[in-house]
Amino acid sequence: MSANMDVASATTSATGPCCARCQGPLEPGDLRCAVCGLAAPQGRAQAPQAVQVLRCTECGAAVSYSAEAQAPKCRFCGAVTRIEQPVDPIDQADWLLPFGVPPDQADQALRRWMSTLGFFRPSDLSRAATVEGLRPIWWAGWLVSADAVVSWTADSNAGARLSSWAPHAGQTQLPFRNLLLSASRGLSLDEAQELAPYFRLDLAVPAAHRTQQQLGPPDAVLEQFDAQRSAARKIVSERIAASAEDALTRGVIPGSTFRNVHVAVLLHALETRRLALPSYVLAYRYKGRSYRAVVHGQDASHVTGTAPIAWGKVALVVAGALALVVLVIGALVLARAA
C-alpha cells in the first residue's frame, strides 16, 4: 500500500472515541473536540513532552530545536529566535514529504521566477539581486477530511417566469476529503495556498523515517505544530465555505445561471493528519532592500514571494495614459468646434 493511500485511509476512518456532544471523532492528543470545542475526557490529552523549540520573536513561528544546528535567526523571516520550552503538549508531524529539489536548483528557480514577474518589475532583478539566505524547511500542514451540512441561499434563472431571477434556498450534506490546509505560522496563508496544490502526497512517509533516511538537505528543520487540531476548525470552515459555492452550482441549486450565492457551513465530522511539507525560504536583497521568496520543495517551477516594483515604469505608463486622455479630449473639443 502506498504512503498516500495510508494517509487517505487514516483521515477517513471513523474508529475510536467520539465527542460526547457532537459525536465528532477524537484523536490522541485532543484537548478539545475539533468540531464543537467541548473539552475532551481526561486521559485523551498526551502528557506534555519535555521538548525545546526555537521561537521567532517577530513572526512567532517555532521550529524544532537542535543544539548542533545553532540557528539564532528565524528560518522564515530572519528575526531573532529564543529557546522556549512549551508547557502545553506539542503535536508532531505524522507524515513527512521528502524534498525533490536540491538547494542549487532552488536558487536557479528563484532567478527564473524573477525573470517572469512582468513589465512592472525591474528589468535587471534576476541579475542584480543577491541571495542572502537559502533555508530548507518542512512547514506544518493539516490533511483534513470533513463532513459538513451546508445551508445556502441563491438567485437563479430556474422558475423565474417573467423575471430574470427567482430566489432559492436549501440545505445539503457535502463530503470534503483530503484537503491540504496550512498550519504554519512562518508562511503566510497566501504563500501556503500557492504551494499546497502541487505537493506529491503519494510520496509521504512516516515522519519517524526522517532519522533513518535522507529525506532532505542535512540542515532542513521541522516547523512545530503550535496549535491543537481544533484550531483548524475555523480554517476548514472558511475553506469549505469558499469551495461550497462551486459544488452547489454543479447540480444542487436549480437552474443554469446564478447570483447572490451565500453559504453557511456546519461541520459534523473532522479528521486530521499532520504533514511536514518541504520548501525553501530564500531571502534576497535588491538595491539595499530585503525580500523573501518560497520555492516548492518538490517542484521548483512553483515559486511565490515578494519582489520590488519598478516605479519608474509605473509612472511612465500612467503618464502615457494621461497623455492619451488629453489627446482624446482635445480631439473631441476640436471636432465639436468644427
C-alpha positions in Angstrom: 0.0 0.0 0.0 1.4 3.4 -1.0 2.1 6.1 1.6 -0.7 8.3 0.0 -3.2 5.5 0.5 -2.2 5.2 4.1 -2.6 9.0 4.6 -6.0 9.0 2.9 -7.3 6.0 4.8 -6.1 7.4 8.1 -8.1 10.6 7.5 -11.3 8.9 6.5 -11.6 6.2 9.1 -14.1 6.9 11.9 -12.9 4.5 14.6 -12.1 5.4 18.2 -13.7 7.6 20.8 -16.1 10.4 19.8 -17.2 13.7 21.3 -20.0 13.3 23.9 -21.8 16.4 22.4 -21.4 16.3 18.6 -20.1 12.7 18.1 -17.1 14.1 16.1 -14.1 11.7 16.3 -11.5 12.4 19.0 -7.8 11.8 18.2 -4.9 11.2 20.6 -3.7 14.5 22.0 -7.0 16.3 21.6 -7.6 18.7 24.5 -11.0 19.7 22.9 -13.3 18.4 20.2 -12.1 19.8 16.9 -15.7 20.4 15.8 -17.6 21.8 18.7 -14.9 22.7 21.2 -16.1 20.6 24.1 -13.3 19.6 26.4 -12.1 16.1 25.8 -12.3 13.5 28.6 -9.4 13.3 30.9 -6.8 10.9 29.6 -7.2 11.8 25.9 -4.6 14.5 26.0 -1.0 13.4 25.9 1.3 14.4 28.7 3.4 17.5 27.9 6.6 16.5 26.2 9.9 17.8 27.5 10.9 19.5 24.3 12.5 22.8 23.4 11.7 24.9 20.3 13.3 27.9 18.7 10.6 30.6 18.8 10.8 33.7 16.5 10.4 37.0 18.3 8.7 38.5 15.2 6.5 36.1 13.2 6.0 33.7 16.1 7.0 30.6 14.1 8.6 27.7 16.1 11.0 25.1 14.7 12.5 22.0 16.3 15.5 22.8 18.5 18.8 21.3 17.9 22.0 22.1 19.8 24.0 21.2 16.8 22.1 23.5 14.4 22.9 26.7 16.3 20.3 28.7 14.4 19.9 32.0 16.2 17.7 33.5 13.4 14.3 32.6 12.3 14.2 30.3 9.2 11.2 32.1 7.9 11.8 35.8 8.4 15.4 36.2 9.7 14.4 37.7 13.0 16.0 36.7 16.3 14.8 33.5 17.9 14.8 32.4 21.5 14.7 29.0 23.1 11.4 28.1 24.6 10.1 25.0 26.5 6.3 24.9 26.0 4.0 23.8 28.8 1.2 22.5 26.6 1.6 19.3 24.5 3.4 19.8 21.2 1.9 18.0 18.3 4.3 16.2 15.9 4.0 15.6 12.2 2.6 12.1 11.4 3.8 12.2 7.8 6.7 13.8 6.0 7.1 14.6 2.3 10.7 14.3 1.1 12.5 17.1 -0.8 12.7 16.6 -4.5 14.6 19.8 -5.3 18.3 20.2 -4.3 19.5 23.6 -3.0 21.2 24.6 -6.2 18.0 24.1 -8.2 16.1 26.2 -5.6 18.5 29.1 -6.3 18.0 28.7 -10.0 14.3 28.6 -9.6 14.3 31.9 -7.8 16.2 33.5 -10.7 13.8 32.1 -13.3 10.8 33.3 -11.2 12.3 36.8 -11.0 12.5 37.0 -14.8 8.8 36.1 -15.3 7.3 38.7 -13.0 6.3 41.1 -15.8 6.9 44.6 -17.1 6.4 46.4 -13.8 9.4 44.7 -12.1 13.0 45.9 -12.5 14.5 44.6 -15.7 17.7 43.6 -14.0 16.1 41.9 -11.0 17.2 38.3 -11.8 20.8 39.5 -12.4 21.3 42.1 -9.7 19.5 40.5 -6.8 21.8 38.9 -4.2 20.6 35.8 -2.3 21.4 36.2 1.4 20.0 33.0 2.7 18.6 29.7 1.5 16.8 27.8 4.3 15.3 24.3 3.7 12.3 23.7 6.0 9.4 21.4 6.4 6.4 23.6 7.2 3.4 22.4 9.1 0.1 21.4 7.3 -3.1 19.6 8.1 -4.5 17.0 5.8 -8.2 17.2 6.6 -11.4 15.2 5.8 -14.7 16.6 6.9 -18.4 16.1 6.5 -20.5 19.3 6.5 -24.1 20.5 6.5 -24.2 23.4 4.0 -27.1 25.8 4.2 -27.5 28.1 1.2 -29.5 30.9 -0.5 -29.2 32.0 -4.1 -30.9 33.5 -7.0 -31.1 31.5 -10.2 -33.0 31.5 -13.6 -35.0 28.4 -12.5 -38.7 29.3 -12.1 -38.1 32.9 -12.9 -41.1 33.2 -15.2 -41.4 36.9 -16.2 -38.4 38.0 -14.1 -34.7 37.2 -14.8 -34.2 35.7 -11.3 -36.0 33.7 -8.7 -34.9 33.1 -5.1 -34.0 29.6 -3.8 -32.7 28.2 -0.6 -31.9 24.8 0.8 -29.6 22.6 2.9 -27.4 19.7 1.8 -24.7 17.5 3.2 -21.4 17.5 1.4 -18.2 15.4 2.0 -14.8 17.1 1.7 -11.8 14.7 1.5 -8.1 15.2 1.8 -8.0 19.0 2.0 -4.5 20.3 2.5 -4.5 23.3 4.8 -1.7 25.4 6.3 -0.9 25.1 10.0 2.2 27.3 9.5 2.9 30.5 11.3 6.0 31.1 9.3 4.4 31.1 5.9 1.6 33.5 5.1 -1.8 32.0 4.1 -1.4 33.2 0.5 2.1 31.6 0.3 0.8 28.3 1.6 -2.2 28.3 -0.7 0.1 28.9 -3.7 2.3 25.9 -2.9 -0.2 23.4 -1.5 -1.8 22.1 -4.7 1.5 20.8 -6.1 2.7 18.5 -3.3 3.0 14.8 -4.1 1.1 13.2 -1.2 1.8 9.8 -2.7 5.4 10.2 -1.7 4.6 10.7 2.0 6.5 8.6 4.5 6.0 8.2 8.3 7.8 11.1 10.0 9.7 8.6 12.1 11.7 7.6 9.0 13.4 11.0 8.9 16.1 9.7 11.1 16.5 6.6 9.0 16.6 8.1 5.5 18.0 11.2 3.8 14.7 12.9 3.0 16.1 16.4 2.6 19.1 18.6 3.0 21.0 17.9 6.2 20.2 21.4 7.6 16.5 21.2 6.9 14.4 21.7 10.1 10.8 20.9 11.1 8.3 23.6 11.9 6.3 22.7 15.0 2.6 22.5 15.3 1.9 25.3 17.7 -1.9 24.8 17.7 -4.1 21.8 18.6 -6.0 20.5 15.6 -9.2 22.1 17.0 -7.6 25.4 15.7 -8.1 24.0 12.2 -11.9 24.3 12.6 -12.1 27.9 11.6 -9.7 27.4 8.7 -11.6 24.3 7.5 -14.9 26.1 7.7 -13.6 29.1 5.7 -12.1 26.8 3.0 -15.3 24.7 2.7 -17.4 27.8 2.5 -15.2 29.2 -0.3 -15.4 26.0 -2.3 -19.0 25.0 -1.5 -20.4 27.7 -3.9 -18.8 25.9 -6.9 -20.1 22.5 -5.6 -23.6 23.9 -5.1 -23.8 25.3 -8.7 -23.0 21.9 -10.1 -26.3 20.2 -9.5 -27.6 21.3 -6.1 -29.0 24.8 -6.9 -31.6 24.6 -9.6 -31.0 26.4 -12.8 -28.1 27.2 -15.1 -27.2 30.8 -14.1 -26.7 32.1 -10.5 -26.1 35.1 -8.4 -26.1 36.1 -4.7 -24.9 32.7 -3.6 -24.4 32.6 0.2 -23.5 29.6 2.2 -23.2 28.7 5.9 -21.2 25.6 7.0 -21.8 23.4 10.0 -19.1 20.7 10.5 -20.2 17.4 12.0 -17.1 15.3 11.5 -13.4 16.4 11.2 -10.5 14.0 10.9 -7.0 15.4 10.6 -3.4 14.2 9.9 -0.4 16.4 10.4 2.0 16.7 7.5 5.5 18.2 7.1 5.8 19.9 3.7 9.1 20.7 2.1 10.0 24.2 0.8 13.0 26.6 0.6 12.7 30.0 2.1 15.1 32.4 0.3 16.0 35.9 1.5 17.4 38.2 -1.2 18.4 41.8 -1.5 17.9 44.3 -4.3 19.2 47.8 -4.1 19.5 47.8 -0.4 16.1 46.3 0.4 15.3 42.7 1.5 12.6 40.5 0.1 11.5 36.9 0.6 10.6 34.1 -1.8 9.5 30.5 -1.1 10.4 27.7 -3.6 8.4 24.5 -3.6 10.5 21.7 -2.2 9.2 19.0 -4.7 8.6 21.1 -7.9 10.9 24.0 -8.5 8.5 25.5 -11.1 6.3 26.8 -8.3 7.7 29.9 -6.5 5.9 32.6 -4.5 7.1 35.6 -2.7 7.6 39.4 -2.7 9.5 41.5 -5.3 10.3 45.1 -5.9 8.2 47.3 -8.2 9.8 49.4 -10.9 8.0 52.7 -10.0 9.7 54.4 -13.0 7.8 52.1 -15.4 4.6 52.6 -13.4 5.0 56.4 -13.7 5.7 56.1 -17.4 2.6 54.1 -18.1 0.5 56.5 -16.1 1.9 59.5 -17.9 1.2 57.8 -21.2 -2.4 57.1 -20.3 -2.9 60.6 -19.1 -1.4 61.9 -22.4 -3.7 59.7 -24.3 -6.7 61.0 -22.4 -5.7 64.6 -23.0 -5.3 63.9 -26.8 -8.7 62.3 -26.9 -10.4 65.2 -25.1 -8.5 67.7 -27.4 -9.7 65.8 -30.5 -13.3 65.9 -29.2 -13.1 69.6 -28.5 -11.7 70.3 -31.9 -14.4 68.1 -33.6 -17.2 70.0 -31.8 -15.7 73.4 -32.6 -15.5 72.4 -36.3 
